[in-house]
Amino acid sequence: MYETNDKTQAPALVIKNATFITSAAKAEQFITPDKPMIAVCGKSNVGKSSFINMLASRKKLAKTSSEPGRTRLVNYFDFGEFILADLPGYGFARVSKGEKEKWAKTLDQFFKKSEHISHVFMLVDARHDPTADDVQMIEFLHYYTIPFTVTLTKADKLSRMKLKEHIKAIAADLYLGEQNLLATSAETGYGKNDVLHKIASVIELAKSPLPVDEDEDEDVEEE
């Protein structure tokens, strides 16, 4: 978790050339991935674009903006061994009700295709308590039984002691164990290898064949 020494830990996954694929404004435009797809979600201005750029080791793969609510589409990126889907930010107050409903509908349609989603990194600002929208997103992911990891951004803004305290508090607020949270900083690269190790395990799991229920096979043979 936050105790990992990123400077000495060998990366489990090497991302060589991440590229932009396409953007989707509605369900008909969503892509059907031919390899594991990992989604990144979070409230507006939580640092999704910076997080994606950190993983890609590129500064401008995903467009960053000081203006919250810039990402209004589902943006797809090819990261070599997996597809990354950058989802519209939620919880931005200064947009119309109609715009909020449009974003909510896009997210809902995306997660309904849960069979295409291998994992979700849900981003939360390490400095603040989770919002009601964050809690609702957790409930949403539970409802669709989609595996996820809560990933704290902007960890460099806190001292080591404060970060430890905030991890404990945020985990409690979201009814999660502290081991289910990863702390990161796009500014310093802190936590990047932890995320890459998680992605590597997700890819490995996606490649594994589903276990066969031996009892069901026996029943079929008897019939």
N, C-alpha and C positions, 0 to 999 in steps of 0.2 A: 504494500500500500504506500503510504507517504514515507515509510522508512527506507524504501528502496534507494540505493545509491546508483542513480542513472549513469554516472560517469564510468562505472566499472562493469555494469551489467551488459553483457553482449545482447544485441537486439535479436529477438526471435524471428523477426521478419524484416527484410530489406526492401524498401519501396524505391524503385529506381526511376520510374518515369510515369507519374500520375498525370492523366490528361482529362480534360472536360469532354463529356459525351454529348449531352443534350439537356434541355429544360422541358418540364411538363407542367402545363397549367390545369389539366383536367385528367380524369381517370383514363380516358381513351389514349392518352399520350404516355402513360406510365410504361416503362420498359419491362420486359420479362427477362430477367438476368439468366445468363448461361453459367454463372459461377456464384459463390456466396455473395449476398448483398447485405451490407451493414448500413444502417441509417443513423443520422446524427440529428437530434432534435433538442429544443430548448427554447426558453423565452427570448424575446427580442433583445438584442444587445448583450447576450450572455457570452458571446465570443465564438460562435460556431465557425465562422469563416477563418478566424485565426487558428482555431483548433485543427481544421482541415489542412490549412497551409503548413502547420507544424508537422503533421503526419507526413505530408508530401515533401517536406523540406524545400518548399517553394514559398515565395512571398506573395505571389499574386494568382495562384491557381483559383482559389475562391475569392471573390471580390469582397473586401472589407469596407465598412462604412461607419462613420461616427453617428449616422442617423439610424435609429432603431427601425426595424420593420422593413428593411430593404429587400430581404429575401422573401419573395411572394410566390415563388415557383418551387417545384421539386427539381433540384439540380443534380444530375448524375455525373459521377466521375469514375474513370477506370483506374484502379490502383494496382493493376497487374493480376494479383491472385484473388482480388475481390472487387465488387462494385460498391462505391460509396454513394449514398443518397442524402443530400443536404435538404432538410425539410424546412418549410416556412416557419419563422419564429412566431411564437404565440404570446399573448398577454400584453401586446403593445396598446396603450390607452388611446393614443392620438390618431386613431383611424376610425372610420365610420363603422356603425353596427353591421352594415351590409358587407364591408370588407372583412370584418372579423368572422362573420358567418361563412364567407367564401373560403377563408383560410381553414376554418374548422372543418368544412366539408372536404377540402382537399386532403387534410390529415386523416380524416375518417375513412375516406376512400382508399388512401394509401395503406393504412393499417388493416383494412379488411382483407387485403391480399397478403395475409400474414404468412402464407406458405412460401412466399418469395423473400421473406425477411429472415436472415439468419441471426441478427443481433441488432440491438439499438444502444447507442451511447446517448444517454439523456444528460445534457449539460446543465449544471447549476452553478451560479456564482458562489465561489468559496467564501466570500465576504458576508453574504446575506442569508437570512432564513429562506427556506423554500416558500414559494408563493402558492396560493390556492390553485393556480393553473398548473404548477409543478405537481402538486398532489393529484390533481385530476388526470394528468398525463400518466402518472404511475398507475392509477386505477385503470386507465385505458389500456396500458400495456398488459396488466394482469388479466383484464377482460379478454383480450385477444391471445393470451398465453404466449407472448413474445418475449424471449430472453432479453434482458437489458442490464446495463451497468450505469449507475449514476456517476458522472464524471464532473469533478469540481474544476472550474476554470479560475484563472487569475490568482493562483495559489501564491505567486510571488509577492502579492500585495499584503500578505500576512506573515508574521514571524512564525517560526517553527512551532512554538508553543501555542500561539493563537490558532494556527492551522489545525493542530491536533484537537484543540477544543471545538473548533467549528465542525470538523469531521464527525466528532462524537455527537454534537447537537443536531446536525443535519440528518445523520443516520437515524437518530431517535425520532425526529420530526416525520421522516418518511417510513418509519417502521421497518428499517433495514439494519442488517448487521454492518459494522464498520468495514468489514472485509469486502462488502459489496460496493464500496466507494473508491474511486481513484482520484487523486489530486494531481492537477496538471497546471502548467504555465506555458502558454505559447510564447511568452516573452523570453523565457530562459530555457525552454525545452524540458523543464522539470516534469517528470511523469510520463514522458513520451514513450520510453521503453516499456513501462508498465502497460500502456495502452497497446503497443505493438505485440507484447506477449499475449494479451487478452485476445487480440484479433487473430493471432496465430492459432490459438486454441479453438477459436470459433471456426476458422477455416478447416482445421483438422477434424472437428466434430461434424461439419457439413459434408466432408468427404467420406465419413464412416458410413457403412451400410446399416440400415435399420435392423435391429435384432429380430430374429424370427421366433415367434411364440411356438415352442415345441408342442405344447398341449393342443394348440389349434391344428397343427399338422397331423397329430395322432388322430384327432377327431375326424379330419377329412379322410384319412386312410381307412378308418373303420366304416365310414359311410360308403 
